[in-house]
Amino acid sequence: MRFRIPLFLLSALLLASCSTHKFVASTHPNGKPEVVIYMKGKGEEAEKVMEKVYYPNGQMEYLGRFDKGVEHGIWMYYYENGTKKYVESWDHGVENGIHYDYSPDGQVYRELHYDHGRLVKEVDRSKQ
């Protein structure tokens, strides 16, 4: 039993040191958050891992993740009414995969296909 308590405390400290910290980087004139940054780590070792940007009405404008300071994973953009606007796919700072552009009614109107930063195909569904 003596070893469980120190091990538990050690585990709790490790989890706390790896946690993500959120802070509001800027606000709109109405007081609502505009840019919210999520950092992992502490002090000069802290690294931005996610960013959320909001419209003045509080609706999310976009959400994106970072890995080692560059865009990574799926980035989602929205119209002011909450409908999807764009979906982008990033691989360590390089566009990769299919990006989708949505019209205000929620329909995909364009696809941009990327292969490690190079646009290889564009599908314009608005002309179909």
PyMOL commands that set and color helices and strands:
alter all, ss='L'
color gray80, all
select helices_A, chain A and resi 4-17+43-45+125-127
alter helices_A, ss='H'
color red, helices_A
select strands_A, chain A and resi 20-27+33-40+47-54+60-67+70-71+73-78+84-91+94-95+97-102+108-115+118-124
alter strands_A, ss='S'
color yellow, strands_A
deselect
rebuild
show_as cartoon
